[in-house]
Amino acid sequence: MENLLIRAAAAAVVAGLAAGLAGCAPLSGLTVTHTILIDPLYAPTDLRSAPGPIPVRIIGAAPDGASVDETLGALALPGRLGGRAAVAEGPLDEGRLRIVFAYAPLSATRICEAAPDGAAPSGGRTGEISAALCRGARQLTYGIMTTPAAGPRDPGFRAAVLNLYSAILPAQRLMRHNRL
């Protein structure tokens, strides 16, 4: 009986959401992180124990015209991952753990190899951002975020970045259990 009540409640919630979203623009005004990929080699302890600030490769320009420094300010790691500041990637950072941040949707298979300061591909929706944690050319985590925040000058941008980080940089290593 209890199982039946849970199923009925779940069905009512889904029906209510479907009715509420019918006719609305898709996810209008919401920040949504999707297409999340996390490699089994991802270890949050690597981020917490990394020396100094986290290197970041920025691809494309902020839609709101914000500078690279303004973008880097918004990309600092949250406290749960060491609270490290973000700095522009330098020539000695190639093999280090780094974040790649693009103001457009980039492929998970190519984002870690994308040229720094390269123009973000056109065709993406405004507010569509892709990001990855990379070690060299290897992508350890990846996600795409769609947000109404126009860029670092928008008050909601930092919150959107933290939303993206919480999805692609989990505080604990994901455990996979094989069951026969």
N, C-alpha and C positions, 0 to 999 in steps of 0.2 A: 504494500500500500504506500509506504514512504517513497519507494522508488518511482511509483506512478505519479505522486505529487511533485517530486523533483522534476520529472520529465515534463509534466504539464506546466510548471512554473517556467522552465527553460523555453518551452514552446511559446508561452505568452510573452516572454521578454524578446525573443527573436521576432515575433509578429509585431510587437510594439515598435521595435527598432526599424523594421522594414516599413511600417506605416509612417513613421516619423521621418524617414529619409526619402520616401517616395516623392519624386518631383523636385528634390533639392539638387543643387549643383554638387557633384561628388566631393564630399569631405570639405566643403567650403568653410574657410576660416579655421581649420584644424591643422595642427602639425602632426604628420603621420610619418613614421619610419617604417620602411618595408624593404623587401628583398635583402634580408639579413643573412649573411653567411659567416660562420665562425669555424675556422680550421681547428682540428684537435690539438695542434701545436700551440694554440693561443694560451698564454699563461699570464694572468693579471699581475703576478708577482714580478714579471719582467718589467712592467710599467712602473710599479711601485719602487723597484730597486734601481731603475735606470739612473745614471748620474746626470745631474744638471737638468736643464729644461728639455722639453720634448721637441725634436726637430719636426717641422711641418713643411710640406710641399704644397703650395697653393696653386691651383690651376684655374685660370679664368679670372674675371674681375667681378667684384661685388655689384649686384644690380643697383644698389643705392649709392654707388660711387665711393664707397669706403676704401681707405688705403689698406695696404698690406698690413701695416702695424695695427690698424683697427680690427682687421680680421683676426690677426694673431692674438690680440687681447681677448677676443670672444672665444678662442679655441683652447684656453688653458684647461688642463685636466681637472676634473672634480677632485675634491679632497679624498674620496674613497680610493682614488688611484694615485695618490701622492700629491695632488694639487700643484703639479708642475706647470710652470709658465710654458707657453708655446713660442718658439723662435723660428725664424726662417731657416730652412735647411741649407747647410753649407756643403762645400765640396767633400769634406771629410765624413759626412753623415751617410754616405751611400749604403754601407752595409749595416748601419745601426737601425734600431727600432725607430720608426717614424710614422707620422700620420700624413696621409695624402688627402687633401680636401679640395673638391672641385665644385664650382658653381654651375654644375650641369650633371646629368646622369652619365657616368662613365662605366664601361663594362668592368665587372669584377676581375676578369682575366687580364685586363690591360691597365687598370688604374695605377698599380705600383710602378709601372714603366712609363707612365705619361710624363711628358716633358714639363719641368717646372716653368712657371710663367707662360706656359702655352695657353693659347686661347681655348676656352671651353667650347666644345662643339655646339653649334646652334641647333635649334629644334627642340630643346628642352623647355618645359614650362617654367615660367618665372617662379622662383622659390623652390626649384628642384635641385637638390644638392646630393652629391655622393661623397662618401668618405671611406677610408680604409686604414687599417693599421698594417704596416708593411715592415718586413725585414728584407732589405735588398729588393729584389723583384718579386719576392713571395708575399702574397696577400694572406694575412692571418685572420683579419676580420673585415667585413664590408657591409655597407648599408646605403640605402637611398632614402632621403628625407624630402618630403614635400611640405612646405611651410608658407604661410602668408607673410612671414617676416621678410622684408625686402633685403636685409643685409645687416651688418654689424651696427649701423646707426639706428636700426629699429629696436625699440626696447624689448621686443619679444624674441630677438635673435639668439641671445645667450641661452634663454630657456629652451629654445628649439635645439640648439647645439647640445645641451645637456640631455635632452630627450634622445637625440641621436647617439650620444655616447653611452647612455644607459642601455641601449639596444646592442650596439656593436662592441662595447667594452665592458662585458659583465664583470662584476667584482670578484666572482668566483669562477674557477675553471668548470666548464660544463662536463658532466660525467655521462658517459655513454655506457649503458649496461646491455650486454649481449645476453639474450635469453633464448633458450632452445625450445 
